[in-house]
Amino acid sequence: MMETEHIKIVAKNRKAFHNYAILEKFEAGISLKGTEVKSIRDGKVTLGEAYARPQRGNIMLINMHVNPWDTANKFDQHDPTRPRQLLLHRREIQKIIKKIEVSGHTLVPLMLYFKQGRLKIQLALAKGKDLHDKRNTSIEKDAKRDMDRARKNNFE
C-alpha cells in the first residue's frame, strides 16, 4: 500500500490467523445499504463468524453482523446478518471459485476498513489448520516472545 492512502480500520478478524493458514489476500468492495454504512462507521460490526462463498457467479459475504442503526425508522432498518455481495473483478471471482472448488480452500474475511472514503474488506484464501498446527504456532509465538524479552533485558 502507498503511504498517501488513508486507511481507517473498522474491524479485524483475529481468529482467522489462529484457525487458518493464509495463502493469498484480496481486496474487495461491499454492496451495502445506507444504515449499514452508518453502523459500520460507528464500529458496530463483527467479523468473527463471517465467511465468504461463491453464489451464482458472485462472491457473497455470509454471517457478518452489522448492528441496526439506532435512529433509523423501522422501514429503513436492515437484517443484521444478511448475505452481502462482494465487489470484485470477474477474473478475480473466477480465480477464487476455481481455487475453492479444486483445492478445498476457504475464503475468510481478515479486516474491514475505509480506504479513501470507501468501505473495503480484505479477504484471504486460506487453508484450515489442524489442532497440532495451532499448538505449534502458539509454541513458536511464545518462544519468539521469550527471546525478544531476553534480548531486551540484555541490552538495558
Secondary structure, 3 states (H helix, E strand, C coil): CCCCCCEEEEEECHHHHHHEEEEEEEEEEECCCHHHHHHHHCCCEECCCCEEEEECCEEEEECCEECCCCCCCCCCCCCCCCCEEEECCHHHHHHHHHHHHHHCCEEEEEEEEEECCEEEEEEEEEEECCHHHHHHHHHHHHHHHHHHHHHHHHHC
